[in-house]
Structures are given as C-alpha cells and as structure tokens.
Amino acid sequence: MTASGDSRTTYQQDLLGHVEYRSTKPIKAYEKWSITSADTIIKTIEVTIRASRDLAQFRQSVQDKADEKYLYSSLQSIFRTIEGAAADVTGYRRTQFRQIVSMSEHVPDAESMSFPDSKPDFVLAEVPPTSGPLTPALDVGNDGIKWRQICGFVEVKPSVKEGPNATRPTTVRQIVSQGANYARLIMAARPFQLYVLCIFIYGHKFSLGWYDRRGVIISCDYDIDDDLNILVNAVLQLTTHMTTYQLGHDRSARLLERHSYYQVEYPSFLVSMGADSDTRLWKTEGPPIWSSLSLLGRGTATWRAVSIGNKKEGVIVLKTLWRSQTRQSESDIYGHIKSPLPGVAEFSLGDDVRIAVARETHVRVTVSGLRSLILNDDVGVPDDPVLHRLVLKTVGRPLWDAETTRDFILGSLAALKGHQGLVEQGVLHRDMSPGNIFLGGPGCAKGWEGFVADLEFASVAQPETETIASLHLLPPSEVQLNTRGVFCEETVPSSSKAPGAEITGTALFMAGELLDLMMFSDKSKNVRPAQIKRGVHHDLESFILVLFYAVIRRGLGRRLWDQNEVAEYRIKRLYRTLFGGHTISDIAEARCSFLGPQPQYLFGAVDAPMMVLLYGCWNLLRLQCVTTDPEITRQADILAQLHETMQWESGSQEPKLITYAELYNIYKVAINNLPAANQ
C-alpha cells in the first residue's frame, strides 16, 4: 500500500471543477429504495425524537455556539433513535445491520494499509446482525472499527457558515475536501466500493452528499428541524434498509458466504464480469495486494485470486480499475505484446464490467451510468470512465517485500529488462510507480525474478507518429467556472500538434521534466508554448525513484536502522519529504532538494551492493535533471570567464539522459558485490 498524507488544501484544489452544488439529485439515492409504509414510520420516529428533547438540546447547543464536540452526544442519540425505528410502535423490521458511530478521538484501524491519521466525526459501520430492532452500541475505544467496515460517514461543523454549499462556484469548502479524504479512504479499504454516500451537518442545517470517481454532488441545504423527515429517512435507509449494493458496492463482487467486512481477517469475494451470460468467476484471497488512495483517479486495486471451475489456472492476479474511454483499455494494450515476455506480467483475459439495468439487459459500468441509475442524472460526466477488470497469470510481491538484497537487486533488474523488452516491441510504459513493479514468486524461472505490470497508461508506437507532452487549458466546467491547466499526452502525426486526451500518471514518481511542464502557465493563465517528446529516459527516471522509495520503505519496515537513531531520523525525513508531496510544486521542490547534497546518510546505512545501486542511480538522476535556462545558455561565454578567473570547475550544463546501458553497468557492479551483502 502506498503512503499518503492528509492535505485539505490539496483536495480543495483537486476538486475544483468536480463539485455540483445545491443539487436535487442526492436525495434520489434514498427515494430509489423506498420502505413500505415509510411515511407512517418516519412520522412516528419524528415524534419520538422531539419527545426525547435530543433535537431541542442540539438546537440549543448550536444557538449557544458550543464547540463541535458538544454536538456529538445529542446527534448520537438522534441517530440511535432513528435506527431503532420506534419498532415497538411501528412494527418495523430491519433487513440490514449498520450503525452510525461517533468516533470521538479514535481513528479507524487501517490494518496493513498506510492511511493518514484522519477520521470522520461519525461513521456508518457494518455490524453483526441482531434479533432486536437496535444493534448493540459499539464501544469504539474497546471494540475498535476497521476502515473496511465503514461504508459512509457523517461530518459535523458547529456553524452554518462552514457548510459545503459554497457561494461561489470556484470555491471548495473545507468540509467537502475533508469528505473527499474520507471517501477515498473508504474506497481504498473497500476497493469494490463504487461510490460513497454521506451526510453533512453544519449548525442547524444539513445536506446529503455523493462521492464517486468523477467528483462530488451535494444537495441543497435542509433545516434539521423543519426537514427532520428527510434526515430520518436518510439515516433509517442507511442503517436498516439499503443493501450493500444500493450503498455503492460493486454487484459483480459479492462477499463469500459467511464472510463479512467486520470479521477479524480480511474477507474473500466471488468476482465476475457482471453479465449473466459470462460464467467466469474468481475468489479473492486475503487483502488487496495494492489499492489506490486516489479519489478522482483510476482507483486501481489488485488481488491474489483463484479461478472457480478452472483449477489448472492456479493463483492469478485479479485487477480492477476505472479506465478512460479516450484511451485503449489495458487489455487491448496487452494484446500488442508478443507474450510471454520475461519481466512483464503475462496477460490472461480482460473486459469491461457489466451491470444489469433490465431483464437480460446488461450495460458497461460507468460513472455516468451509475449516476443515471441511482440519481436519475442523465447529464453525463467529462471523460466518463469505465470499470475494467483483467486477469494476469504472473503473481508477485512488492519490491519492499524482498527478503534479501539479492532478491531486491535481481528482481528490480528483471523488471528493468522487462521494460526494455516492451520498448523493443513499441510499447512505452509511462507510469513506472511502486504499484507497477514486482518481485517474482518463489522458485520463479530465470528472467522472471521481477516484472512490470499495469499498462493502462502505456503508449503503442504508430507509424509516422510521435508522442508529445504538452500543456492545455481545460474549458470551464458547467458547475464550476474555473480554468485549469492540465498535462496532456498526444499521439499525433509528426507535423501536427492536435490536442490529445488528458493523462495523469503517478505524480510522485513522474520525471522532473514532466513535472515542470505541468506547472508551465503564467499568471494570466495563458499557456507557454512548450512541448516535450515523451521518451524512455522519463520512464527510467521514474524507475530510479521507485528504487529509492522501495529501499527506504523496506529498511523502515524491517527496522534495519533502529540502532542508528540519527540515520533513521534523517531517512524518515527524506522519505516523508521526497514521497509525501501533495501538490506538483511540493513534489518538484522535494526532488530538487534530493538532488542537492548527496544523501550520504542513506548510502552509508545500506549494505555494499545496495549502496552501489543507490549511489549510481542518484548520479544518473542528478545528471539527467540538470536544468538549462535559455538566458544562462546565452551568457555561457561570460560565465566561462568567471569560472576561469575563480578557478572553478565549469562542468557540463547539458543534461545527460539516462540509458539502459548505464543502469545495467550499475547493476553489474552491484551484483559483483552481492557476496558481501548480509541484509
């Protein structure tokens, strides 16, 4: 799992252009699954709440401008009253078992996932069934709650001014960005979650929220007193009536019988492609190998799985992601490769996931399709992504799980050779990141000690074309009138500069030249004419950054530096700085700092072969990242005079691109020193 911090400012920036305010759509998620005799039951619950004075106490606390934490108790009582549904009077029988729980100061358990220490004020948690109308109250301090138990949330603010509905369309309120953080963590812990429902409460107002892979939809503001029936209906549906699938769970991935999200071990799932006519079925084993922490990205998740009904297939990797319709699917890209290719994950099959919309009618799962089906929203979304699933025959482990230095070096070398094999077949990966480079399994054949996977962003060479990176401005969205600069990739005829499709990649590991381009607009928002041909050297720069990430993560995880407190402190600081940036400028600045003075404390903390690998790669990285400002270049003769007068070494100011040959030479020296390794 990748680590990530919690930066509210970052999510506010990311969400610009992706938020719809004061919408009539979110409430339709609760109208879709109506309860029999709902009006009578809701009215009875309303009367019970008002008789208990919990609502009056809440309103008084808001009027007194009490601190937020003093609102929790009365809200928790209201939620419990709604969950109980006044069943002794109404005779209501619940079919689902969830509870809205105040988290107080407790952070949900992320288990093996590297989540930030953040939490919603209340979580919608799945709990064991009970025979009574009310589930036993969870004691968060003693019982604990796992992130994978959580399928929704409630966020509270003491003032109406802190509500989510901004007065200007170019603004994203803090409560919305906080919600985006919680939604992405829920989707990471539950990778089969397609969208997340939530409730925002701010002062005496509340609203309903919807988060998915293309943004946020927020309802209009409701009054908690005047519109209590809406709050009661939403909470009653969430806790007692809506099925897991109605709450956003992928229908093509169902929990194994007798498995649950609240059990001790991570549950298993039976996964299909969604169509009734497609009988292929797989069973996942254990937690995800990898689960993306992004909200608006591809949401990639990979699992170890076995085929049901095909025992010969053995253990495979099952991968699910949201693919862009503007690019070839990953399955199609694998079709261009002459397989098997050592060092590259071997493809088995892949297809878009389907969902039933009518009897014997199945359509592809898309964000706009889900919004249409659940919210009656037929407006559509830009670059509407499709849920895609594929099976890979090659099973591996992350680089940082290497038992020995030998495993790490030989595994990463095999993956590098696999990358070169792809290039020789006309495929450039373009997203070399920790989740895409693996070690081979035990007893793997020579050449398969490691491999690369995930070709979603790969480009396939076309005759008489080239891939160009350029900056374009997206037009304002219908719901937020801001203008954003985006990094685009184009495969165009060599003489053309036609615009292409937006691409993201993994910014933390993106080549510095591409990071600079992503920030390449002036204050007037005009685009500066700049284009870069995306090349192998960009991928190799990313590969080197992954090596540093994996070496540090492995060392910290295995506690290799516990006996050297100073080195451990400096390495942890490097790890947080280099791989914890929230914005493109943060990442670029950290990269520049890393390429300043040599990180000798890191080189000295690893064994000889690893030191050779890191030191050599650091120098390649530094030489490639030399910047050449045009103005300085024009004054080169004058600067040469200064160097001569001061007797300074002038050195080359031209960048030296990283090549496979140079990396292989470094690996050769590292391998020659392997007998001395003991880690």
C-alpha positions, 0 to 999 in steps of 0.5 A: 500500500502506498503512503499518503498524507492528509492535505485539505488544501490539496483536495480543495484544489483537486476538486475544483471543477468536480463539485455540483452544488445545491443539487436535487439529485442526492436525495434520489439515492434514498427515494430509489429504495423506498420502505413500505409504509415509510411515511407512517414510520418516519412520522412516528420516529419524528415524534419520538425524537422531539419527545426525547428533547435530543433535537431541542438540546442540539438546537440549543447547543448550536444557538449557544455556539458550543464547540463541535464536540458538544454536538456529538452526544445529542446527534448520537442519540438522534441517530440511535433513535432513528435506527431503532425505528420506534419498532415497538410502535411501528412494527418495523423490521430491519433487513440490514445491520449498520450503525452510525458511530461517533468516533470521538478521538479514535481513528479507524484501524487501517490494518496493513494499509498506510492511511493518514491519521484522519477520521470522520466525526461519525461513521456508518459501520457494518455490524453483526446482525441482531434479533432486536430492532437496535444493534448493540452500541459499539464501544469504539475505544474497546471494540475498535472499527476497521476502515473496511467496515465503514461504508459512509460517514457523517461530518459535523461543523458547529456553524452554518457558515462552514457548510459545503454549499459554497457561494461561489462556484470556484470555491471548495469548502473545507468540509467537502475536501475533508469528505473527499479524504474520507471517501477515498479512504473508504474506497481504498479499504473497500476497493469494490466500493463504487461510490460513497454516500454521506451526510453533512451537518453544519449548525442547524442545517444539513445536506446529503452528499455523493462521492464517486470517481468523477467528483462530488454532488451535494444537495441543497441545504435542509433545516434539521428541524423543519426537514427532520423527515428527510434526515430520518429517512436518510439515516433509517435507509442507511442503517436498516434498509439499503443493501450493500449494493444500493450503498455503492458496492460493486454487484459483480463482487459479492462477499463469500458466504459467511464472510463479512467486512467486520470479521477479524481477517480480511474477507474473500469475494466471488468476482465476475464480469457482471453479465449473466451470460459470462460464467467466469468467476474468481475468489479473492484471497486475503487483502488487496495486494495494492489499492489506490488512495486516489479519489478522482483517479483510476482507483486501481486495486489488485488481488491474489485470486483463484479461478472457480471451475478452472483449477489448472489456472492456479493463483492469478492476479485479479485487477480492477480499475476505472479506465478512460474511454479516450484511451485503449483499455489495458487489455487491448494494450496487452494484446500488442505484446508478443507474450510471454515476455520475461519481466512483464506480467503475462496477460490472461483475459480482460473486459469491461464490467457489466451491470444489469439495468433490465431483464437480460439487459446488461450495460458497461459500468460507468460513472455516468451510468451509475449516476443515471441509475441511482440519481436519475442524472442523465447529464453525463460526466467529462471523460466518463470512465469505465470499470475494467477488470483483467486477469494476469497469470504472473503473481508477485510481491512488492519490491519492499517485500524482498527478503534479501538484497539479492532478491531486491537487486535481481528482481528490480533488474528483471523488471528493468529488462522487462521494460526494455523488452516492451520498448523493443516491441513499441510499447512505452510504459509511462507510469513506472510507480511502486504499484507497477513493479514486482518481485517474482514468486518463489522458485520463479524461472530465470528472467522472471525474478521481477516484472512490470505490470499495469499498462493502462497508461502505456503508449503503442508506437504508430507509424509516422507518429510521435508522442508529445507532452504538452500543456492545455487549458481545460474549458470551464466546467458547467458547475464550476467556472474555473480554468485549469491547466492540465498535462496532456499526452498526444499521439499525433502525426509528426507535423501536427500538434492536435490536442490529445486526451488528458493523462495523469500518471503517478505524480510522485514518481513522474520525471522532473521534466514532466513535472515542470511542464505541468506547472508551465502557465503564467499568471494570466493563465495563458499557456507557454508554448512548450512541448516535450517528446515523451521518451524512455529516459522519463520512464527510467527516471521514474524507475530510479525513484521507485528504487529509492522509495522501495529501499527506504520503505523496506529498511523502515519496515524491517527496522534495519536502522533502529540502532542508528537513531540519527540515520533513521531520523534523517531517512524518515525525513527524506522519505516523508519529504521526497514521497509525501508531496501533495501538490506538483510544486511540493513534489518538484521542490522535494526532488530538487532538494534530493538532488542537492547534497548527496544523501550520504546518510542513506548510502552509508546505512545500506549494505555494499551492493545496495549502496552501489545501486543507490549511489549510481542511480542518484548520479544518473538522476542528478545528471539527467535533471540538470536544468538549462535556462535559455538566458544562462545558455546565452551568457555561457561565454561570460560565465566561462570567464568567471569560472576561469578567473575563480578557478572553478570547475565549469562542468557540463550544463547539458543534461545527460539522459539516462540509458539502459546501458548505464543502469545495467553497468550499475547493476553489474557492479552491484551484483559483483558485490552481492557476496558481501551483502548480509541484509 
